[in-house]
Amino acid sequence: MYFVRVARPAVRSLYAGGRSQRATTIASTRATALALAHNAQPFSTSPSLLKKRKPDAPSKSSPPSAPAPSNKGKGTAAGSSSGDFDPLDLDPVEAAFAEVDVHFQTQIQNVLHGGRFNPDQLGALAVSVKPDGHGGGGEAAAELFPLRELAQVVPRGGRTVSLLVNDKTYIKPIMSAVQASPEFNQQPQRAEDNELELLLRVEMERPEELVRRVKEATQAWRERVRQARTKHEKALKEARKNGLLLPDALKKVEKEVQKLQDRKMKEIDTLEAQSVKQVSRN
């Protein structure tokens, strides 16, 4: 009986301790399960990293996208440069005339000073030179060089022009170019004391030939002036079409452009008369 009385409290203590430990374990397990259930996704949904994202639909609150560039207006010079073109500014016309002046004034000066055998004109003669040491069975393409890059053009006393060739490989190409040229059309002669020197005989041109060349140059000069004026008039009409110029203003500008052209034509006429008089006197 004594043993029973002693053992019963011990059993009760062990039973109470076991119940307390089981309660703690159950509570911990329940908390873990709730946390996993909160973070877990249902089986019907795919993982977020593997799901394709569709483009967001535009919303009213989103800022509008920049409009695509339009091709409207392309193809018209005045439409694309209307912001830079001033229809009342005549400087572009004068600049175009001045550019034409430089070309034809130089051409006429070449006729007056030395004619065809002017060093500048002779130095501009195109010479065809084949490169040396090219490989392959076919012939290499020839390159064109102005004569001034292959030889020095030196006027000598009397009616002779000297060509001091830079290299002996250029002698034959230069001779061929001079012979084939309709302006010079002669066989250059080798100098006796210098194997790199060629001599050209200056042929005196008849005054009638010089007059013809002067008039051809001035006539082409006038035509280029008219072309420059026509080009500017097209730009003016385009500006009128785009509303940048009123009809009255257009007429006024056209009159001013006509005055510029008339003044330029008088300058050409004066230079032509002076040049013809000079070559006729010589």
PyRosetta script that sets phi, psi and omega in degrees:
from pyrosetta import init, pose_from_sequence

init()
pose = pose_from_sequence("MYFVRVARPAVRSLYAGGRSQRATTIASTRATALALAHNAQPFSTSPSLLKKRKPDAPSKSSPPSAPAPSNKGKGTAAGSSSGDFDPLDLDPVEAAFAEVDVHFQTQIQNVLHGGRFNPDQLGALAVSVKPDGHGGGGEAAAELFPLRELAQVVPRGGRTVSLLVNDKTYIKPIMSAVQASPEFNQQPQRAEDNELELLLRVEMERPEELVRRVKEATQAWRERVRQARTKHEKALKEARKNGLLLPDALKKVEKEVQKLQDRKMKEIDTLEAQSVKQVSRN")
pose.set_psi(1, -38.2)
pose.set_omega(1, 178.6)
pose.set_phi(2, -62.0)
pose.set_psi(2, -41.7)
pose.set_omega(2, -179.2)
pose.set_phi(3, -63.5)
pose.set_psi(3, -36.8)
pose.set_omega(3, -179.7)
pose.set_phi(4, -67.0)
pose.set_psi(4, -41.2)
pose.set_omega(4, -179.8)
pose.set_phi(5, -66.3)
pose.set_psi(5, -34.4)
pose.set_omega(5, -179.6)
pose.set_phi(6, -76.2)
pose.set_psi(6, -40.3)
pose.set_omega(6, -175.6)
pose.set_phi(7, -72.5)
pose.set_psi(7, -30.6)
pose.set_omega(7, -175.7)
pose.set_phi(8, -61.7)
pose.set_psi(8, -45.8)
pose.set_omega(8, 178.2)
pose.set_phi(9, -62.1)
pose.set_psi(9, -35.4)
pose.set_omega(9, -179.5)
pose.set_phi(10, -65.3)
pose.set_psi(10, -41.2)
pose.set_omega(10, 179.3)
pose.set_phi(11, -63.8)
pose.set_psi(11, -41.8)
pose.set_omega(11, 178.6)
pose.set_phi(12, -61.4)
pose.set_psi(12, -39.8)
pose.set_omega(12, 179.9)
pose.set_phi(13, -64.4)
pose.set_psi(13, -43.3)
pose.set_omega(13, 179.3)
pose.set_phi(14, -64.5)
pose.set_psi(14, -38.5)
pose.set_omega(14, -179.4)
pose.set_phi(15, -66.0)
pose.set_psi(15, -40.3)
pose.set_omega(15, 179.8)
pose.set_phi(16, -67.3)
pose.set_psi(16, -40.4)
pose.set_omega(16, 178.7)
pose.set_phi(17, -64.4)
pose.set_psi(17, -38.8)
pose.set_omega(17, 179.1)
pose.set_phi(18, -65.7)
pose.set_psi(18, -40.8)
pose.set_omega(18, 178.5)
pose.set_phi(19, -62.7)
pose.set_psi(19, -40.4)
pose.set_omega(19, -179.7)
pose.set_phi(20, -65.3)
pose.set_psi(20, -41.2)
pose.set_omega(20, -179.7)
pose.set_phi(21, -66.1)
pose.set_psi(21, -39.8)
pose.set_omega(21, 179.4)
pose.set_phi(22, -65.4)
pose.set_psi(22, -37.9)
pose.set_omega(22, 179.5)
pose.set_phi(23, -64.1)
pose.set_psi(23, -40.4)
pose.set_omega(23, 179.1)
pose.set_phi(24, -65.1)
pose.set_psi(24, -41.8)
pose.set_omega(24, -179.7)
pose.set_phi(25, -65.0)
pose.set_psi(25, -42.8)
pose.set_omega(25, -180.0)
pose.set_phi(26, -63.3)
pose.set_psi(26, -40.9)
pose.set_omega(26, -179.7)
pose.set_phi(27, -64.9)
pose.set_psi(27, -41.4)
pose.set_omega(27, 179.5)
pose.set_phi(28, -65.7)
pose.set_psi(28, -41.1)
pose.set_omega(28, 179.5)
pose.set_phi(29, -65.0)
pose.set_psi(29, -40.3)
pose.set_omega(29, 179.5)
pose.set_phi(30, -63.9)
pose.set_psi(30, -40.0)
pose.set_omega(30, -179.9)
pose.set_phi(31, -65.4)
pose.set_psi(31, -40.2)
pose.set_omega(31, 178.7)
pose.set_phi(32, -64.7)
pose.set_psi(32, -41.6)
pose.set_omega(32, 179.6)
pose.set_phi(33, -63.7)
pose.set_psi(33, -40.4)
pose.set_omega(33, 178.9)
pose.set_phi(34, -64.4)
pose.set_psi(34, -39.2)
pose.set_omega(34, 179.6)
pose.set_phi(35, -65.6)
pose.set_psi(35, -41.5)
pose.set_omega(35, 178.2)
pose.set_phi(36, -65.9)
pose.set_psi(36, -39.0)
pose.set_omega(36, 179.2)
pose.set_phi(37, -66.2)
pose.set_psi(37, -31.4)
pose.set_omega(37, -179.5)
pose.set_phi(38, -71.1)
pose.set_psi(38, -37.9)
pose.set_omega(38, -176.6)
pose.set_phi(39, -88.4)
pose.set_psi(39, -15.1)
pose.set_omega(39, -176.0)
pose.set_phi(40, -77.9)
pose.set_psi(40, 150.4)
pose.set_omega(40, 175.6)
pose.set_phi(41, -100.8)
pose.set_psi(41, 148.3)
pose.set_omega(41, 177.4)
pose.set_phi(42, -65.1)
pose.set_psi(42, 154.7)
pose.set_omega(42, -177.5)
pose.set_phi(43, -65.1)
pose.set_psi(43, -20.4)
pose.set_omega(43, -176.9)
pose.set_phi(44, -76.7)
pose.set_psi(44, -14.4)
pose.set_omega(44, -179.0)
pose.set_phi(45, -104.3)
pose.set_psi(45, 147.2)
pose.set_omega(45, 178.8)
pose.set_phi(46, -84.9)
pose.set_psi(46, 159.9)
pose.set_omega(46, 176.5)
pose.set_phi(47, -60.8)
pose.set_psi(47, 144.4)
pose.set_omega(47, -174.2)
pose.set_phi(48, -65.9)
pose.set_psi(48, -28.7)
pose.set_omega(48, -178.5)
pose.set_phi(49, -75.8)
pose.set_psi(49, -19.9)
pose.set_omega(49, -177.4)
pose.set_phi(50, -100.5)
pose.set_psi(50, -8.2)
pose.set_omega(50, -177.4)
pose.set_phi(51, -83.2)
pose.set_psi(51, 127.4)
pose.set_omega(51, -180.0)
pose.set_phi(52, -69.9)
pose.set_psi(52, 138.0)
pose.set_omega(52, -178.5)
pose.set_phi(53, -97.1)
pose.set_psi(53, 127.5)
pose.set_omega(53, 177.4)
pose.set_phi(54, -82.4)
pose.set_psi(54, 151.6)
pose.set_omega(54, 176.2)
pose.set_phi(55, -60.7)
pose.set_psi(55, 142.1)
pose.set_omega(55, 179.3)
pose.set_phi(56, -68.2)
pose.set_psi(56, 135.3)
pose.set_omega(56, 176.6)
pose.set_phi(57, -71.4)
pose.set_psi(57, 140.6)
pose.set_omega(57, 179.9)
pose.set_phi(58, -64.7)
pose.set_psi(58, 136.0)
pose.set_omega(58, 179.2)
pose.set_phi(59, -111.7)
pose.set_psi(59, 164.0)
pose.set_omega(59, -178.8)
pose.set_phi(60, -66.4)
pose.set_psi(60, -28.1)
pose.set_omega(60, -177.7)
pose.set_phi(61, -82.6)
pose.set_psi(61, -15.9)
pose.set_omega(61, -178.3)
pose.set_phi(62, -73.7)
pose.set_psi(62, 145.7)
pose.set_omega(62, -179.4)
pose.set_phi(63, -68.0)
pose.set_psi(63, 143.4)
pose.set_omega(63, -179.4)
pose.set_phi(64, -66.8)
pose.set_psi(64, 143.4)
pose.set_omega(64, 179.0)
pose.set_phi(65, -77.2)
pose.set_psi(65, 156.9)
pose.set_omega(65, -179.5)
pose.set_phi(66, -68.0)
pose.set_psi(66, 136.1)
pose.set_omega(66, -179.4)
pose.set_phi(67, -66.7)
pose.set_psi(67, 148.2)
pose.set_omega(67, 179.2)
pose.set_phi(68, -68.9)
pose.set_psi(68, 144.7)
pose.set_omega(68, 179.6)
pose.set_phi(69, -63.3)
pose.set_psi(69, 138.2)
pose.set_omega(69, -177.9)
pose.set_phi(70, -102.0)
pose.set_psi(70, 147.9)
pose.set_omega(70, 176.8)
pose.set_phi(71, -87.5)
pose.set_psi(71, 2.4)
pose.set_omega(71, -178.4)
pose.set_phi(72, -66.7)
pose.set_psi(72, 130.6)
pose.set_omega(72, 179.8)
pose.set_phi(73, 99.2)
pose.set_psi(73, -15.1)
pose.set_omega(73, 177.0)
pose.set_phi(74, -71.5)
pose.set_psi(74, 148.9)
pose.set_omega(74, 178.2)
pose.set_phi(75, 98.3)
pose.set_psi(75, -12.8)
pose.set_omega(75, 176.6)
pose.set_phi(76, -113.2)
pose.set_psi(76, 120.8)
pose.set_omega(76, -176.0)
pose.set_phi(77, -62.7)
pose.set_psi(77, -41.8)
pose.set_omega(77, -178.2)
pose.set_phi(78, -69.0)
pose.set_psi(78, -34.6)
pose.set_omega(78, -179.6)
pose.set_phi(79, -66.6)
pose.set_psi(79, -37.5)
pose.set_omega(79, -177.4)
pose.set_phi(80, -80.7)
pose.set_psi(80, -24.4)
pose.set_omega(80, -177.0)
pose.set_phi(81, -118.3)
pose.set_psi(81, 23.6)
pose.set_omega(81, -177.0)
pose.set_phi(82, -64.0)
pose.set_psi(82, -27.1)
pose.set_omega(82, 179.9)
pose.set_phi(83, -73.4)
pose.set_psi(83, -23.2)
pose.set_omega(83, -177.9)
pose.set_phi(84, -99.1)
pose.set_psi(84, -22.1)
pose.set_omega(84, -174.4)
pose.set_phi(85, -86.7)
pose.set_psi(85, 124.6)
pose.set_omega(85, 176.4)
pose.set_phi(86, -107.7)
pose.set_psi(86, 107.7)
pose.set_omega(86, -175.8)
pose.set_phi(87, -65.1)
pose.set_psi(87, -19.2)
pose.set_omega(87, -179.3)
pose.set_phi(88, -90.9)
pose.set_psi(88, -3.9)
pose.set_omega(88, -178.8)
pose.set_phi(89, -92.1)
pose.set_psi(89, 122.0)
pose.set_omega(89, -178.6)
pose.set_phi(90, -96.9)
pose.set_psi(90, 2.0)
pose.set_omega(90, 179.9)
pose.set_phi(91, -60.3)
pose.set_psi(91, -39.6)
pose.set_omega(91, 178.1)
pose.set_phi(92, -59.9)
pose.set_psi(92, -34.9)
pose.set_omega(92, 178.7)
pose.set_phi(93, -67.2)
pose.set_psi(93, -46.7)
pose.set_omega(93, -179.8)
pose.set_phi(94, -63.9)
pose.set_psi(94, -37.1)
pose.set_omega(94, 178.4)
pose.set_phi(95, -65.7)
pose.set_psi(95, -39.3)
pose.set_omega(95, 178.0)
pose.set_phi(96, -65.2)
pose.set_psi(96, -41.9)
pose.set_omega(96, 177.6)
pose.set_phi(97, -63.0)
pose.set_psi(97, -41.1)
pose.set_omega(97, -178.2)
pose.set_phi(98, -64.8)
pose.set_psi(98, -36.9)
pose.set_omega(98, 178.5)
pose.set_phi(99, -64.5)
pose.set_psi(99, -40.0)
pose.set_omega(99, 177.5)
pose.set_phi(100, -67.4)
pose.set_psi(100, -37.9)
pose.set_omega(100, -179.3)
pose.set_phi(101, -57.4)
pose.set_psi(101, -45.2)
pose.set_omega(101, -175.7)
pose.set_phi(102, -59.3)
pose.set_psi(102, -42.9)
pose.set_omega(102, -177.5)
pose.set_phi(103, -63.2)
pose.set_psi(103, -50.1)
pose.set_omega(103, -173.2)
pose.set_phi(104, -80.8)
pose.set_psi(104, -27.4)
pose.set_omega(104, 173.9)
pose.set_phi(105, -64.3)
pose.set_psi(105, -39.7)
pose.set_omega(105, 176.6)
pose.set_phi(106, -64.6)
pose.set_psi(106, -40.4)
pose.set_omega(106, -179.7)
pose.set_phi(107, -63.5)
pose.set_psi(107, -42.2)
pose.set_omega(107, -179.8)
pose.set_phi(108, -69.6)
pose.set_psi(108, -37.4)
pose.set_omega(108, 177.7)
pose.set_phi(109, -62.8)
pose.set_psi(109, -35.2)
pose.set_omega(109, 176.8)
pose.set_phi(110, -64.4)
pose.set_psi(110, -34.9)
pose.set_omega(110, 178.1)
pose.set_phi(111, -69.9)
pose.set_psi(111, -40.0)
pose.set_omega(111, -176.1)
pose.set_phi(112, -73.4)
pose.set_psi(112, -33.0)
pose.set_omega(112, -174.3)
pose.set_phi(113, -114.8)
pose.set_psi(113, 84.2)
pose.set_omega(113, 175.4)
pose.set_phi(114, 101.3)
pose.set_psi(114, -11.1)
pose.set_omega(114, 178.7)
pose.set_phi(115, 60.2)
pose.set_psi(115, -136.1)
pose.set_omega(115, -178.2)
pose.set_phi(116, -65.1)
pose.set_psi(116, -28.7)
pose.set_omega(116, -175.5)
pose.set_phi(117, -92.6)
pose.set_psi(117, 18.6)
pose.set_omega(117, 171.5)
pose.set_phi(118, -60.3)
pose.set_psi(118, 134.4)
pose.set_omega(118, -177.4)
pose.set_phi(119, -54.8)
pose.set_psi(119, -36.9)
pose.set_omega(119, 179.4)
pose.set_phi(120, -66.8)
pose.set_psi(120, -43.1)
pose.set_omega(120, -178.9)
pose.set_phi(121, -71.0)
pose.set_psi(121, -39.6)
pose.set_omega(121, 177.5)
pose.set_phi(122, -67.4)
pose.set_psi(122, -37.3)
pose.set_omega(122, 179.4)
pose.set_phi(123, -68.7)
pose.set_psi(123, -18.8)
pose.set_omega(123, 179.1)
pose.set_phi(124, -86.7)
pose.set_psi(124, -2.4)
pose.set_omega(124, -179.4)
pose.set_phi(125, -61.6)
pose.set_psi(125, 130.3)
pose.set_omega(125, -178.9)
pose.set_phi(126, -78.1)
pose.set_psi(126, 131.1)
pose.set_omega(126, 179.8)
pose.set_phi(127, -120.3)
pose.set_psi(127, 129.6)
pose.set_omega(127, -179.5)
pose.set_phi(128, -91.6)
pose.set_psi(128, 121.2)
pose.set_omega(128, -177.5)
pose.set_phi(129, -125.4)
pose.set_psi(129, 129.3)
pose.set_omega(129, 177.0)
pose.set_phi(130, -90.3)
pose.set_psi(130, 136.2)
pose.set_omega(130, 179.2)
pose.set_phi(131, -67.9)
pose.set_psi(131, 147.1)
pose.set_omega(131, -179.6)
pose.set_phi(132, -89.1)
pose.set_psi(132, 152.3)
pose.set_omega(132, 173.1)
pose.set_phi(133, 68.0)
pose.set_psi(133, 28.7)
pose.set_omega(133, 178.4)
pose.set_phi(134, -77.1)
pose.set_psi(134, 146.3)
pose.set_omega(134, -179.3)
pose.set_phi(135, -90.9)
pose.set_psi(135, 172.1)
pose.set_omega(135, 178.4)
pose.set_phi(136, 90.8)
pose.set_psi(136, 164.5)
pose.set_omega(136, -178.1)
pose.set_phi(137, -81.7)
pose.set_psi(137, -26.5)
pose.set_omega(137, -177.8)
pose.set_phi(138, -81.2)
pose.set_psi(138, 167.5)
pose.set_omega(138, 179.2)
pose.set_phi(139, -81.8)
pose.set_psi(139, 140.1)
pose.set_omega(139, 178.2)
pose.set_phi(140, -75.0)
pose.set_psi(140, 149.0)
pose.set_omega(140, -179.8)
pose.set_phi(141, -69.2)
pose.set_psi(141, 135.6)
pose.set_omega(141, 179.8)
pose.set_phi(142, -76.5)
pose.set_psi(142, 151.1)
pose.set_omega(142, 177.9)
pose.set_phi(143, -111.3)
pose.set_psi(143, 146.3)
pose.set_omega(143, 180.0)
pose.set_phi(144, -98.9)
pose.set_psi(144, 132.5)
pose.set_omega(144, 177.7)
pose.set_phi(145, -131.7)
pose.set_psi(145, 143.9)
pose.set_omega(145, 171.6)
pose.set_phi(146, -68.4)
pose.set_psi(146, 147.1)
pose.set_omega(146, -176.4)
pose.set_phi(147, -56.4)
pose.set_psi(147, -34.1)
pose.set_omega(147, -176.8)
pose.set_phi(148, -63.0)
pose.set_psi(148, -22.0)
pose.set_omega(148, 178.4)
pose.set_phi(149, -84.2)
pose.set_psi(149, -13.5)
pose.set_omega(149, -178.6)
pose.set_phi(150, -107.6)
pose.set_psi(150, -18.6)
pose.set_omega(150, -178.0)
pose.set_phi(151, -158.0)
pose.set_psi(151, 159.1)
pose.set_omega(151, 174.8)
pose.set_phi(152, -93.4)
pose.set_psi(152, 132.1)
pose.set_omega(152, 179.0)
pose.set_phi(153, -96.3)
pose.set_psi(153, 114.0)
pose.set_omega(153, -174.6)
pose.set_phi(154, -124.8)
pose.set_psi(154, 112.3)
pose.set_omega(154, 175.1)
pose.set_phi(155, -67.5)
pose.set_psi(155, 133.3)
pose.set_omega(155, 178.1)
pose.set_phi(156, -109.4)
pose.set_psi(156, 175.0)
pose.set_omega(156, -180.0)
pose.set_phi(157, -64.9)
pose.set_psi(157, 150.6)
pose.set_omega(157, -179.3)
pose.set_phi(158, 77.7)
pose.set_psi(158, -140.6)
pose.set_omega(158, -177.0)
pose.set_phi(159, -109.9)
pose.set_psi(159, 49.5)
pose.set_omega(159, -176.3)
pose.set_phi(160, -131.3)
pose.set_psi(160, 139.9)
pose.set_omega(160, 173.5)
pose.set_phi(161, -120.7)
pose.set_psi(161, 132.8)
pose.set_omega(161, -177.8)
pose.set_phi(162, -103.3)
pose.set_psi(162, 135.9)
pose.set_omega(162, 174.7)
pose.set_phi(163, -112.3)
pose.set_psi(163, 109.3)
pose.set_omega(163, 178.6)
pose.set_phi(164, -92.7)
pose.set_psi(164, 100.8)
pose.set_omega(164, -172.3)
pose.set_phi(165, -76.3)
pose.set_psi(165, 139.5)
pose.set_omega(165, -178.0)
pose.set_phi(166, -72.8)
pose.set_psi(166, -32.3)
pose.set_omega(166, -177.8)
pose.set_phi(167, -147.3)
pose.set_psi(167, 146.6)
pose.set_omega(167, -176.3)
pose.set_phi(168, -66.4)
pose.set_psi(168, -21.5)
pose.set_omega(168, 178.2)
pose.set_phi(169, -69.5)
pose.set_psi(169, -14.7)
pose.set_omega(169, -179.7)
pose.set_phi(170, -90.9)
pose.set_psi(170, -7.2)
pose.set_omega(170, -173.3)
pose.set_phi(171, -64.3)
pose.set_psi(171, -50.9)
pose.set_omega(171, -178.3)
pose.set_phi(172, -64.7)
pose.set_psi(172, -45.1)
pose.set_omega(172, 176.6)
pose.set_phi(173, -58.8)
pose.set_psi(173, -38.4)
pose.set_omega(173, 179.2)
pose.set_phi(174, -67.0)
pose.set_psi(174, -43.3)
pose.set_omega(174, 179.4)
pose.set_phi(175, -61.9)
pose.set_psi(175, -40.4)
pose.set_omega(175, 179.2)
pose.set_phi(176, -66.0)
pose.set_psi(176, -40.0)
pose.set_omega(176, -179.2)
pose.set_phi(177, -66.1)
pose.set_psi(177, -40.8)
pose.set_omega(177, 179.8)
pose.set_phi(178, -67.1)
pose.set_psi(178, -40.9)
pose.set_omega(178, 179.4)
pose.set_phi(179, -65.1)
pose.set_psi(179, -39.6)
pose.set_omega(179, -176.5)
pose.set_phi(180, -79.6)
pose.set_psi(180, -13.6)
pose.set_omega(180, -177.5)
pose.set_phi(181, -75.0)
pose.set_psi(181, 128.8)
pose.set_omega(181, 178.0)
pose.set_phi(182, -69.1)
pose.set_psi(182, -19.4)
pose.set_omega(182, -178.5)
pose.set_phi(183, -80.8)
pose.set_psi(183, -34.6)
pose.set_omega(183, -176.6)
pose.set_phi(184, -105.1)
pose.set_psi(184, -54.0)
pose.set_omega(184, 168.9)
pose.set_phi(185, 49.1)
pose.set_psi(185, 58.3)
pose.set_omega(185, 175.7)
pose.set_phi(186, -152.6)
pose.set_psi(186, 162.7)
pose.set_omega(186, 179.9)
pose.set_phi(187, -92.1)
pose.set_psi(187, 111.6)
pose.set_omega(187, 176.6)
pose.set_phi(188, -61.2)
pose.set_psi(188, 143.3)
pose.set_omega(188, -179.4)
pose.set_phi(189, -102.6)
pose.set_psi(189, 142.1)
pose.set_omega(189, 177.8)
pose.set_phi(190, -78.5)
pose.set_psi(190, 141.0)
pose.set_omega(190, 176.5)
pose.set_phi(191, -75.4)
pose.set_psi(191, 143.8)
pose.set_omega(191, -176.8)
pose.set_phi(192, -71.1)
pose.set_psi(192, -33.0)
pose.set_omega(192, -174.1)
pose.set_phi(193, -102.2)
pose.set_psi(193, 3.1)
pose.set_omega(193, -178.9)
pose.set_phi(194, -149.8)
pose.set_psi(194, 114.4)
pose.set_omega(194, -177.5)
pose.set_phi(195, -71.9)
pose.set_psi(195, -13.6)
pose.set_omega(195, 179.7)
pose.set_phi(196, -101.9)
pose.set_psi(196, 15.4)
pose.set_omega(196, -179.2)
pose.set_phi(197, -118.7)
pose.set_psi(197, 131.8)
pose.set_omega(197, 175.1)
pose.set_phi(198, -115.6)
pose.set_psi(198, 145.2)
pose.set_omega(198, -177.7)
pose.set_phi(199, -117.1)
pose.set_psi(199, 134.3)
pose.set_omega(199, 176.7)
pose.set_phi(200, -116.0)
pose.set_psi(200, 138.8)
pose.set_omega(200, 178.3)
pose.set_phi(201, -92.9)
pose.set_psi(201, 122.9)
pose.set_omega(201, -178.8)
pose.set_phi(202, -77.8)
pose.set_psi(202, 120.1)
pose.set_omega(202, 179.2)
pose.set_phi(203, -93.6)
pose.set_psi(203, 124.3)
pose.set_omega(203, 178.1)
pose.set_phi(204, -69.0)
pose.set_psi(204, 126.6)
pose.set_omega(204, 179.4)
pose.set_phi(205, -87.5)
pose.set_psi(205, 144.5)
pose.set_omega(205, 177.9)
pose.set_phi(206, -68.5)
pose.set_psi(206, 147.1)
pose.set_omega(206, 179.2)
pose.set_phi(207, -56.0)
pose.set_psi(207, -36.4)
pose.set_omega(207, -179.6)
pose.set_phi(208, -62.8)
pose.set_psi(208, -36.2)
pose.set_omega(208, 179.1)
pose.set_phi(209, -67.8)
pose.set_psi(209, -41.0)
pose.set_omega(209, 178.5)
pose.set_phi(210, -65.8)
pose.set_psi(210, -40.3)
pose.set_omega(210, 177.7)
pose.set_phi(211, -61.5)
pose.set_psi(211, -41.8)
pose.set_omega(211, 179.5)
pose.set_phi(212, -61.9)
pose.set_psi(212, -42.4)
pose.set_omega(212, -178.8)
pose.set_phi(213, -68.4)
pose.set_psi(213, -36.0)
pose.set_omega(213, 177.1)
pose.set_phi(214, -64.4)
pose.set_psi(214, -45.4)
pose.set_omega(214, -178.9)
pose.set_phi(215, -67.0)
pose.set_psi(215, -35.4)
pose.set_omega(215, 176.4)
pose.set_phi(216, -63.7)
pose.set_psi(216, -40.4)
pose.set_omega(216, 179.9)
pose.set_phi(217, -66.6)
pose.set_psi(217, -44.1)
pose.set_omega(217, -179.0)
pose.set_phi(218, -68.6)
pose.set_psi(218, -33.6)
pose.set_omega(218, 177.6)
pose.set_phi(219, -66.5)
pose.set_psi(219, -42.5)
pose.set_omega(219, 176.1)
pose.set_phi(220, -64.9)
pose.set_psi(220, -33.5)
pose.set_omega(220, 177.5)
pose.set_phi(221, -61.9)
pose.set_psi(221, -47.3)
pose.set_omega(221, 179.2)
pose.set_phi(222, -60.6)
pose.set_psi(222, -40.5)
pose.set_omega(222, -178.6)
pose.set_phi(223, -64.4)
pose.set_psi(223, -39.8)
pose.set_omega(223, 178.6)
pose.set_phi(224, -66.9)
pose.set_psi(224, -34.7)
pose.set_omega(224, 176.5)
pose.set_phi(225, -64.4)
pose.set_psi(225, -43.8)
pose.set_omega(225, 178.2)
pose.set_phi(226, -61.9)
pose.set_psi(226, -39.3)
pose.set_omega(226, 179.0)
pose.set_phi(227, -64.3)
pose.set_psi(227, -39.8)
pose.set_omega(227, 178.0)
pose.set_phi(228, -65.4)
pose.set_psi(228, -39.3)
pose.set_omega(228, 178.7)
pose.set_phi(229, -66.3)
pose.set_psi(229, -42.2)
pose.set_omega(229, 179.2)
pose.set_phi(230, -62.5)
pose.set_psi(230, -39.9)
pose.set_omega(230, 179.4)
pose.set_phi(231, -62.4)
pose.set_psi(231, -40.9)
pose.set_omega(231, 179.6)
pose.set_phi(232, -69.6)
pose.set_psi(232, -36.7)
pose.set_omega(232, 178.6)
pose.set_phi(233, -63.8)
pose.set_psi(233, -35.9)
pose.set_omega(233, 176.4)
pose.set_phi(234, -62.8)
pose.set_psi(234, -40.0)
pose.set_omega(234, 177.8)
pose.set_phi(235, -65.9)
pose.set_psi(235, -36.3)
pose.set_omega(235, 177.8)
pose.set_phi(236, -65.5)
pose.set_psi(236, -43.1)
pose.set_omega(236, 179.5)
pose.set_phi(237, -66.1)
pose.set_psi(237, -34.4)
pose.set_omega(237, 177.0)
pose.set_phi(238, -67.7)
pose.set_psi(238, -38.2)
pose.set_omega(238, 176.7)
pose.set_phi(239, -65.5)
pose.set_psi(239, -38.3)
pose.set_omega(239, 176.2)
pose.set_phi(240, -64.6)
pose.set_psi(240, -39.6)
pose.set_omega(240, 179.9)
pose.set_phi(241, -64.9)
pose.set_psi(241, -35.4)
pose.set_omega(241, -179.4)
pose.set_phi(242, -85.8)
pose.set_psi(242, 4.7)
pose.set_omega(242, 176.9)
pose.set_phi(243, 81.4)
pose.set_psi(243, 14.5)
pose.set_omega(243, 179.9)
pose.set_phi(244, -88.4)
pose.set_psi(244, -7.2)
pose.set_omega(244, -175.8)
pose.set_phi(245, -144.8)
pose.set_psi(245, 130.3)
pose.set_omega(245, 177.7)
pose.set_phi(246, -78.7)
pose.set_psi(246, 156.9)
pose.set_omega(246, -178.4)
pose.set_phi(247, -56.3)
pose.set_psi(247, -43.1)
pose.set_omega(247, -180.0)
pose.set_phi(248, -64.3)
pose.set_psi(248, -40.5)
pose.set_omega(248, 179.3)
pose.set_phi(249, -66.3)
pose.set_psi(249, -36.1)
pose.set_omega(249, 178.1)
pose.set_phi(250, -61.7)
pose.set_psi(250, -45.2)
pose.set_omega(250, 179.2)
pose.set_phi(251, -63.0)
pose.set_psi(251, -38.8)
pose.set_omega(251, -179.3)
pose.set_phi(252, -65.6)
pose.set_psi(252, -43.3)
pose.set_omega(252, -179.7)
pose.set_phi(253, -66.5)
pose.set_psi(253, -40.3)
pose.set_omega(253, 179.1)
pose.set_phi(254, -61.5)
pose.set_psi(254, -36.8)
pose.set_omega(254, 177.1)
pose.set_phi(255, -65.4)
pose.set_psi(255, -39.6)
pose.set_omega(255, 179.4)
pose.set_phi(256, -66.6)
pose.set_psi(256, -39.4)
pose.set_omega(256, 177.5)
pose.set_phi(257, -64.5)
pose.set_psi(257, -38.8)
pose.set_omega(257, 178.1)
pose.set_phi(258, -63.2)
pose.set_psi(258, -38.5)
pose.set_omega(258, 177.9)
pose.set_phi(259, -63.3)
pose.set_psi(259, -41.2)
pose.set_omega(259, 177.9)
pose.set_phi(260, -62.0)
pose.set_psi(260, -42.3)
pose.set_omega(260, 179.8)
pose.set_phi(261, -65.9)
pose.set_psi(261, -42.9)
pose.set_omega(261, 179.4)
pose.set_phi(262, -61.3)
pose.set_psi(262, -40.7)
pose.set_omega(262, 179.2)
pose.set_phi(263, -65.0)
pose.set_psi(263, -39.9)
pose.set_omega(263, 179.4)
pose.set_phi(264, -67.0)
pose.set_psi(264, -38.4)
pose.set_omega(264, 178.8)
pose.set_phi(265, -63.8)
pose.set_psi(265, -37.5)
pose.set_omega(265, 177.6)
pose.set_phi(266, -65.2)
pose.set_psi(266, -38.9)
pose.set_omega(266, 177.5)
pose.set_phi(267, -62.1)
pose.set_psi(267, -41.9)
pose.set_omega(267, 179.6)
pose.set_phi(268, -65.5)
pose.set_psi(268, -42.1)
pose.set_omega(268, 178.8)
pose.set_phi(269, -60.5)
pose.set_psi(269, -42.0)
pose.set_omega(269, -179.4)
pose.set_phi(270, -64.7)
pose.set_psi(270, -44.4)
pose.set_omega(270, -179.8)
pose.set_phi(271, -66.2)
pose.set_psi(271, -36.3)
pose.set_omega(271, 178.4)
pose.set_phi(272, -63.9)
pose.set_psi(272, -45.7)
pose.set_omega(272, -179.2)
pose.set_phi(273, -63.1)
pose.set_psi(273, -41.5)
pose.set_omega(273, 179.3)
pose.set_phi(274, -65.5)
pose.set_psi(274, -40.3)
pose.set_omega(274, -178.9)
pose.set_phi(275, -68.4)
pose.set_psi(275, -42.0)
pose.set_omega(275, 178.6)
pose.set_phi(276, -63.0)
pose.set_psi(276, -40.6)
pose.set_omega(276, 179.1)
pose.set_phi(277, -64.1)
pose.set_psi(277, -38.9)
pose.set_omega(277, -178.5)
pose.set_phi(278, -67.6)
pose.set_psi(278, -45.7)
pose.set_omega(278, -178.6)
pose.set_phi(279, -71.3)
pose.set_psi(279, -30.9)
pose.set_omega(279, 178.3)
pose.set_phi(280, -69.7)
pose.set_psi(280, -34.6)
pose.set_omega(280, 179.3)
pose.set_phi(281, -70.0)
pose.set_psi(281, -33.7)
pose.set_omega(281, -179.9)
pose.set_phi(282, -76.1)
pose.dump_pdb("model.pdb")
